[in-house]
């Protein structure tokens, strides 16, 4: 069964190898010179057996080379025209054509159809029109002296258009394969970019929302353990275990966020309702209760209407800044200032903690997330030491998201 299968596949394998060989860069030179050698030999043998004089032998040899050598020397279009013209001259003037010349004409026309770009339709039609002289010779030209020459003339008249059309079909198949591969590559790229953007969005939401509440659990557990008077040792141990578990969850979440954010680009804007500045009071109350420290909200200027995407970014920046203050400066007072300008919103979140010179853990993804969010709506974020001590996060956000071309 295996042998039968291999025998059945052999024609297809041989055809594929033949197409690959003909498509190589040196194939026209090799084929043209080989056919020229065969055609010249055939012309000399024919002239010698027919008793022709030296001039006729020279003329037949030149015609044999003229029908084959152009394959190795000229481009596809020039080779096809020269080969066909020389073949017509050989048939009309000397009533003969070598078998190598016959093969060379078909190969030249096939290459003309295969190599001509899609835009050169007239050149392709002229390639099909190269069969017309052979058709004319079949009916009105001088009658060949041999039945072999007559048969070759009829075959060229019939097969020349087919050779050009075969080359055109082969080029169309090749272009279809290339276009299909390009479309598949574009589709894979779009899918990959979409997946990266979605991973970045999920990572930001997990960091801004889930991590925020888990850190509140850790802070509240620690505050209860230290702040409740007369707490039994077993209760203090339970609160300590709750805090340790919450901190371990934060560590694992940061590891997961690192995986999600790996090679991820800035994702698209969120597609479902998200919190805005209307929920800022609730956020401040939660932060105040969790940290047990003073947290103030300061409003300046006349409030202006912001786009929902800008409000979401402002909310997330404040949320992240409060979380960082609670984590890196526990017990420090925090001021959240919102200043409305004519066409922008200025955010300033400052704590009176130790600042960057204090014991700050290794940087996570919070600052990167704030910068990405601000950048997505055309704003900017600056973080660093505050004048007079502490740490400050400042952001400038436009009232409206600029349209992109």
C-alpha positions as CSV (number, residue, x, y, z in Angstrom):
1,X,0.0,0.0,0.0
2,X,2.9,2.4,0.8
3,X,4.5,1.6,-2.6
4,X,1.2,2.2,-4.4
5,X,0.7,5.5,-2.6
6,X,4.3,6.7,-3.4
7,X,3.7,5.7,-7.1
8,X,0.5,7.7,-7.1
9,X,2.1,10.8,-5.7
10,X,5.2,10.6,-8.0
11,X,3.7,12.7,-10.9
12,X,2.7,15.4,-8.5
13,X,6.1,15.4,-6.8
14,X,7.9,15.5,-10.2
15,X,5.7,18.3,-11.4
16,X,6.4,20.3,-8.2
17,X,10.2,19.7,-8.6
18,X,10.0,20.7,-12.3
19,X,8.2,24.0,-11.4
20,X,10.8,24.7,-8.7
21,X,13.6,24.0,-11.1
22,X,12.1,26.3,-13.8
23,X,11.5,29.0,-11.3
24,X,15.1,29.2,-10.2
25,X,17.3,32.2,-11.2
26,X,19.7,30.2,-13.4
27,X,17.1,28.0,-15.1
28,X,16.6,30.2,-18.2
29,X,20.3,30.2,-18.9
30,X,20.7,26.5,-18.5
31,X,17.6,25.7,-20.5
32,X,18.4,28.2,-23.3
33,X,22.0,27.0,-23.8
34,X,21.0,23.3,-23.7
35,X,18.3,23.9,-26.3
36,X,20.8,25.9,-28.4
37,X,23.3,23.0,-28.4
38,X,20.6,20.5,-29.3
39,X,19.1,22.8,-32.0
40,X,22.5,23.5,-33.6
41,X,23.4,19.8,-33.6
42,X,20.0,19.0,-35.2
43,X,20.4,21.7,-37.9
44,X,23.9,20.6,-38.8
45,X,22.9,16.9,-39.1
46,X,19.9,17.8,-41.3
47,X,22.0,20.0,-43.6
48,X,24.7,17.4,-43.9
49,X,22.2,14.6,-44.7
50,X,20.4,16.7,-47.3
51,X,23.6,17.8,-49.1
52,X,23.2,21.5,-48.4
53,X,26.1,23.9,-49.2
54,X,28.1,25.8,-46.6
55,X,26.0,28.9,-46.8
56,X,22.8,27.0,-46.1
57,X,24.5,25.1,-43.2
58,X,25.5,28.5,-41.7
59,X,22.1,30.0,-42.1
60,X,20.4,27.0,-40.6
61,X,22.8,27.0,-37.7
62,X,22.2,30.7,-37.0
63,X,18.4,30.2,-37.2
64,X,18.7,27.3,-34.8
65,X,20.6,29.5,-32.3
66,X,18.2,32.4,-32.9
67,X,15.2,30.3,-31.8
68,X,16.9,29.1,-28.6
69,X,19.7,31.4,-27.4
70,X,17.3,34.3,-26.5
71,X,16.0,32.2,-23.6
72,X,19.4,32.5,-21.9
73,X,20.2,36.1,-22.9
74,X,17.0,38.2,-22.9
75,X,14.2,38.9,-20.5
76,X,10.9,37.1,-20.9
77,X,9.2,39.6,-23.3
78,X,12.2,40.1,-25.6
79,X,13.0,36.4,-25.6
80,X,9.4,35.5,-26.6
81,X,9.3,38.0,-29.5
82,X,12.8,37.2,-30.8
83,X,12.2,33.4,-30.6
84,X,8.8,33.6,-32.3
85,X,10.1,35.9,-35.1
86,X,13.1,33.6,-35.8
87,X,10.9,30.6,-35.8
88,X,8.5,32.2,-38.3
89,X,11.5,33.2,-40.5
90,X,12.9,29.7,-40.4
91,X,9.5,28.2,-41.4
92,X,8.8,30.8,-44.1
93,X,12.2,31.0,-45.6
94,X,13.7,27.5,-45.2
95,X,10.6,25.4,-44.6
96,X,12.1,23.8,-41.4
97,X,12.3,24.2,-37.7
98,X,14.3,22.2,-35.1
99,X,12.6,20.4,-32.3
100,X,14.6,22.4,-29.9
101,X,13.3,25.6,-31.5
102,X,9.8,24.3,-31.2
103,X,10.3,23.7,-27.4
104,X,12.0,27.0,-27.0
105,X,9.0,28.9,-28.5
106,X,6.6,27.3,-26.0
107,X,8.9,27.9,-23.1
108,X,9.4,31.5,-24.1
109,X,5.7,32.1,-24.3
110,X,5.0,30.4,-21.0
111,X,7.6,32.6,-19.3
112,X,6.1,35.7,-20.9
113,X,2.7,34.9,-19.4
114,X,4.2,33.9,-16.0
115,X,6.6,36.9,-15.7
116,X,4.4,39.7,-16.9
117,X,2.9,41.8,-14.1
118,X,-0.9,42.1,-13.7
119,X,-0.9,45.6,-15.1
120,X,0.6,44.8,-18.5
121,X,-2.5,43.2,-20.0
122,X,-1.7,44.5,-23.5
123,X,1.7,42.7,-23.4
124,X,0.0,39.5,-22.4
125,X,-2.5,39.9,-25.3
126,X,0.4,40.5,-27.6
127,X,1.9,37.2,-26.3
128,X,-1.2,35.4,-27.3
129,X,-1.1,37.2,-30.7
130,X,2.4,35.7,-31.4
131,X,0.5,32.6,-32.4
132,X,-1.1,34.4,-35.3
133,X,1.9,34.1,-37.7
134,X,2.0,30.4,-37.2
135,X,-1.7,30.1,-37.9
136,X,-1.2,32.2,-41.1
137,X,1.7,30.0,-42.2
138,X,-0.5,26.9,-41.7
139,X,-3.1,28.1,-44.3
140,X,-1.5,30.7,-46.6
141,X,2.3,30.5,-46.2
142,X,4.7,28.4,-48.3
143,X,4.1,24.7,-48.0
144,X,6.9,23.1,-46.0
145,X,8.9,20.4,-47.8
146,X,8.4,17.9,-45.0
147,X,5.5,16.7,-43.0
148,X,7.5,17.2,-39.8
149,X,7.8,21.0,-40.4
150,X,4.1,21.2,-41.3
151,X,3.2,19.3,-38.1
152,X,5.4,21.7,-36.0
153,X,3.7,24.7,-37.6
154,X,0.2,23.4,-36.8
155,X,1.2,22.5,-33.3
156,X,2.7,26.0,-32.7
157,X,-0.4,27.6,-34.0
158,X,-2.5,25.5,-31.5
159,X,-0.2,25.4,-28.5
160,X,1.3,29.0,-28.5
161,X,-1.8,30.6,-27.0
162,X,-2.1,27.8,-24.5
163,X,1.5,28.3,-23.4
164,X,0.9,32.0,-22.7
165,X,-2.4,31.2,-20.8
166,X,-0.6,28.5,-18.8
167,X,2.0,31.0,-17.7
168,X,-0.7,33.5,-16.8
169,X,-2.5,30.9,-14.7
170,X,0.7,29.9,-12.9
171,X,1.3,33.5,-12.0
172,X,-2.2,34.0,-10.8
173,X,-1.8,30.9,-8.6
174,X,1.4,32.3,-7.2
175,X,-0.1,35.7,-6.5
176,X,-3.1,34.0,-4.9
177,X,-0.8,32.1,-2.6
178,X,1.2,35.2,-1.7
179,X,-2.0,37.2,-1.1
180,X,-3.4,34.5,1.1
181,X,-0.2,34.3,3.1
182,X,-0.2,38.1,3.5
183,X,-3.8,38.2,4.6
184,X,-3.1,35.4,7.1
185,X,-0.1,37.3,8.5
186,X,-2.2,40.5,8.8
187,X,-5.0,38.6,10.6
188,X,-2.5,37.0,13.0
189,X,-1.0,40.4,13.7
190,X,-4.4,41.9,14.4
191,X,-5.3,39.1,16.7
192,X,-2.0,39.4,18.6
193,X,-2.3,43.1,19.0
194,X,-5.9,42.7,20.2
195,X,-4.8,40.1,22.7
196,X,-2.0,42.3,23.9
197,X,-4.3,45.3,24.4
198,X,-6.8,43.2,26.3
199,X,-4.1,41.8,28.5
200,X,-2.9,45.3,29.3
201,X,-6.5,46.4,30.1
202,X,-7.0,43.4,32.4
203,X,-3.7,44.0,34.1
204,X,-4.6,47.7,34.8
205,X,-8.0,46.8,36.1
206,X,-6.7,44.1,38.4
207,X,-4.0,46.4,39.7
208,X,-6.3,49.4,40.2
209,X,-9.3,47.6,41.6
210,X,-8.5,44.2,43.0
211,X,-5.1,45.2,44.4
212,X,-6.6,48.3,45.9
213,X,-9.1,46.3,48.0
214,X,-6.7,43.6,48.9
215,X,-4.3,46.2,50.2
216,X,-7.1,47.7,52.2
217,X,-7.8,44.3,53.8
218,X,-4.1,44.1,54.9
219,X,-4.1,47.6,56.3
220,X,-7.4,47.1,58.2
221,X,-6.2,43.8,59.6
222,X,-3.0,45.4,60.9
223,X,-4.9,48.4,62.2
224,X,-7.4,46.2,64.1
225,X,-4.5,44.1,65.6
226,X,-2.7,47.2,66.9
227,X,-5.7,49.5,67.6
228,X,-8.3,47.4,69.4
229,X,-7.7,47.6,73.2
230,X,-7.8,44.4,75.2
231,X,-7.7,42.2,72.1
232,X,-7.0,38.6,73.1
233,X,-3.8,36.9,71.8
234,X,-5.8,34.5,69.6
235,X,-7.6,37.4,68.0
236,X,-4.4,39.3,67.4
237,X,-2.9,36.2,65.8
238,X,-6.0,35.9,63.6
239,X,-5.7,39.5,62.4
240,X,-2.0,39.0,61.8
241,X,-2.7,35.9,59.7
242,X,-5.3,37.9,57.7
243,X,-2.7,40.6,57.0
244,X,-0.1,38.1,56.0
245,X,-2.5,36.3,53.7
246,X,-3.5,39.6,52.0
247,X,0.1,40.6,51.5
248,X,0.9,37.2,50.0
249,X,-2.1,37.7,47.7
250,X,-0.7,41.0,46.6
251,X,2.7,39.4,45.9
252,X,1.1,36.7,43.7
253,X,-1.1,39.3,42.0
254,X,2.0,41.3,41.1
255,X,3.6,38.2,39.6
256,X,0.4,37.5,37.6
257,X,0.3,41.2,36.4
258,X,3.9,40.8,35.2
259,X,2.8,37.9,33.0
260,X,-0.2,39.8,31.7
261,X,1.8,42.9,30.9
262,X,4.7,41.2,29.2
263,X,5.0,42.7,25.7
264,X,1.5,44.2,26.1
265,X,0.8,47.5,24.5
266,X,-1.6,50.2,25.6
267,X,-5.1,48.8,25.1
268,X,-8.2,50.4,23.8
269,X,-10.5,52.5,26.1
270,X,-12.8,50.5,28.3
271,X,-16.1,49.5,26.8
272,X,-18.3,49.3,29.9
273,X,-19.4,51.9,32.5
274,X,-16.6,52.8,34.9
275,X,-16.4,54.9,38.0
276,X,-15.8,58.7,37.7
277,X,-15.3,61.7,39.8
278,X,-18.8,61.3,41.3
279,X,-17.6,58.3,43.2
280,X,-14.5,60.1,44.5
281,X,-16.0,60.9,47.9
282,X,-16.7,57.2,48.5
283,X,-13.1,56.4,47.5
284,X,-11.8,59.0,50.0
285,X,-14.0,57.6,52.8
286,X,-12.7,54.1,52.1
287,X,-9.1,55.3,52.1
288,X,-9.6,57.3,55.3
289,X,-11.2,54.3,57.1
290,X,-8.5,51.8,55.9
291,X,-5.5,54.0,56.7
292,X,-6.9,55.6,59.9
293,X,-5.3,58.9,58.8
294,X,-6.5,62.3,57.6
295,X,-7.5,62.4,54.0
296,X,-8.8,65.7,52.5
297,X,-10.5,66.4,49.2
298,X,-9.8,70.0,47.9
299,X,-11.7,71.4,44.9
300,X,-10.5,74.6,43.1
301,X,-12.1,76.4,40.2
302,X,-15.4,76.1,38.5
303,X,-16.2,72.4,37.7
304,X,-16.4,71.7,34.0
305,X,-17.9,68.7,32.2
306,X,-15.4,66.0,31.4
307,X,-15.6,63.1,29.0
308,X,-16.3,59.8,30.7
309,X,-12.9,58.5,29.7
310,X,-11.1,61.4,31.3
311,X,-13.1,61.1,34.5
312,X,-12.2,57.4,34.6
313,X,-8.5,58.2,34.2
314,X,-8.7,60.8,37.0
315,X,-10.5,58.4,39.3
316,X,-7.9,55.7,38.7
317,X,-5.0,58.0,39.2
318,X,-6.4,59.2,42.6
319,X,-7.1,55.6,43.5
320,X,-3.6,54.4,42.7
321,X,-2.0,57.4,44.5
322,X,-4.0,56.7,47.7
323,X,-3.1,53.0,47.5
324,X,0.6,53.9,47.2
325,X,0.4,56.4,50.0
326,X,-1.2,53.8,52.3
327,X,1.4,51.2,51.3
328,X,4.6,53.3,51.4
329,X,3.7,55.9,53.9
330,X,1.2,54.3,56.4
331,X,-0.4,56.8,58.7
332,X,0.6,59.8,56.6
333,X,-2.0,62.5,55.8
334,X,-3.0,62.8,52.2
335,X,-4.4,65.8,50.3
336,X,-6.2,65.3,47.0
337,X,-6.6,68.5,45.0
338,X,-8.7,68.9,41.9
339,X,-8.2,72.2,40.0
340,X,-10.6,72.9,37.1
341,X,-9.0,75.1,34.4
342,X,-10.7,76.3,31.2
343,X,-10.1,73.1,29.2
344,X,-8.3,70.8,31.6
345,X,-8.2,69.2,35.0
346,X,-5.2,69.3,37.3
347,X,-4.8,66.6,39.9
348,X,-2.4,66.8,42.8
349,X,-2.2,64.0,45.4
350,X,0.3,64.7,48.1
351,X,1.2,62.9,51.4
352,X,3.4,64.1,54.3
353,X,5.2,60.8,54.6
354,X,9.0,60.2,54.4
355,X,9.0,60.7,50.6
356,X,11.3,58.9,48.1
357,X,14.2,58.9,50.7
358,X,12.2,56.6,53.0
359,X,11.9,52.8,52.8
360,X,10.1,52.5,49.4
361,X,9.7,48.9,48.1
362,X,10.7,47.9,44.6
363,X,8.6,49.7,41.9
364,X,5.6,47.9,40.6
365,X,3.2,48.6,37.8
366,X,1.2,51.4,39.5
367,X,3.2,54.4,38.2
368,X,3.4,52.8,34.7
369,X,-0.4,52.3,34.7
370,X,-1.0,55.9,35.7
371,X,1.2,57.2,32.9
372,X,-0.4,54.9,30.4
373,X,-3.9,56.0,31.3
374,X,-3.0,59.7,31.2
375,X,-1.2,59.2,27.9
376,X,-4.2,57.4,26.4
377,X,-6.4,60.6,26.8
378,X,-3.7,63.1,25.9
379,X,-2.6,64.0,29.4
380,X,0.6,63.6,31.4
381,X,1.7,62.5,34.9
382,X,4.6,63.6,37.1
383,X,5.6,61.9,40.3
384,X,8.4,62.6,42.8
385,X,9.4,64.3,46.1
386,X,7.1,67.2,47.3
387,X,8.4,70.5,48.4
388,X,8.6,70.5,52.2
389,X,8.7,66.7,52.4
390,X,6.5,63.8,51.4
391,X,5.5,62.4,48.0
392,X,3.4,64.0,45.2
393,X,1.6,62.8,42.1
394,X,0.6,65.5,39.7
395,X,-1.5,65.0,36.5
396,X,-2.8,67.3,33.8
397,X,-5.8,65.8,31.9
398,X,-7.7,67.5,29.0
399,X,-11.4,68.1,29.3
400,X,-12.0,66.1,26.1
401,X,-10.1,63.4,24.4
402,X,-8.5,64.7,21.1
403,X,-9.7,63.0,18.0
404,X,-7.0,60.9,16.2
405,X,-6.7,60.8,12.5
